[in-house]
Amino acid sequence: MKTKIFRVQGKFLMGKSFKPFTKELKAINEEDIQEKIYSDFGSKHGIKRSKIIIERINEISKDEVQDPVIKALIER
């Protein structure tokens, strides 16, 4: 299966306010992206899934990628 590049936008509860986030990730489908977001925020920041709101998941082209790590991965 071929992986796609997705841009995820949303917000997460930090303290008493929501903080916006934008992440670019590679995955096969949107369900995998959701799981990666929940897993990443949970393991790195200790945020529960119920405190993360994913507002938008868009597939993007290689030309639209802004994250330097993802750019390096797709250039290999």
C-alpha positions in Angstrom: 0.0 0.0 0.0 1.2 3.5 -0.8 1.5 6.1 2.0 0.0 9.5 1.6 0.9 12.8 3.3 -1.7 14.4 5.5 -1.9 17.8 7.2 -3.9 17.6 10.5 -5.3 20.7 12.3 -6.9 20.7 15.6 -6.6 21.8 19.2 -5.8 20.2 22.6 -6.5 21.2 26.1 -3.5 22.4 28.0 -4.3 23.7 31.4 -7.6 25.6 31.2 -7.3 26.6 27.5 -7.2 25.0 24.1 -4.0 25.3 22.1 -4.1 24.9 18.3 -1.8 22.5 16.5 -0.9 21.6 12.9 1.0 18.5 12.1 2.1 16.8 8.9 2.3 13.0 8.9 2.6 10.1 6.5 0.0 7.3 6.7 -2.1 5.0 4.5 -5.5 6.5 5.5 -7.2 9.0 7.8 -7.9 6.4 10.5 -4.2 5.8 10.9 -3.6 9.5 11.1 -6.1 9.9 13.9 -4.5 7.0 15.8 -1.0 8.6 15.3 -2.1 12.0 16.6 -3.8 10.5 19.7 -0.8 8.3 20.4 1.8 11.0 19.9 0.1 13.6 22.1 -0.6 10.9 24.7 3.0 9.6 24.9 4.9 12.9 24.5 2.6 15.2 26.5 0.4 13.0 28.6 -2.8 14.3 27.1 -5.8 12.1 27.1 -7.7 11.4 23.8 -10.8 13.2 25.1 -8.7 16.4 25.4 -7.7 16.4 21.7 -10.0 17.7 19.1 -9.1 16.9 15.5 -10.8 19.6 13.3 -9.4 18.8 9.9 -7.4 16.1 8.0 -6.4 17.0 4.5 -4.3 15.0 2.1 -1.6 17.2 0.7 0.9 16.9 -2.2 4.6 16.7 -1.9 4.9 20.3 -3.0 2.7 21.5 -0.1 4.8 19.9 2.7 6.3 22.3 5.1 7.6 20.0 7.8 11.4 19.4 7.3 11.2 15.9 8.7 8.5 14.8 6.3 10.3 16.6 3.4 13.4 14.5 4.1 11.4 11.3 4.3 9.7 11.9 0.9 13.0 12.9 -0.9 14.6 9.5 -0.2 
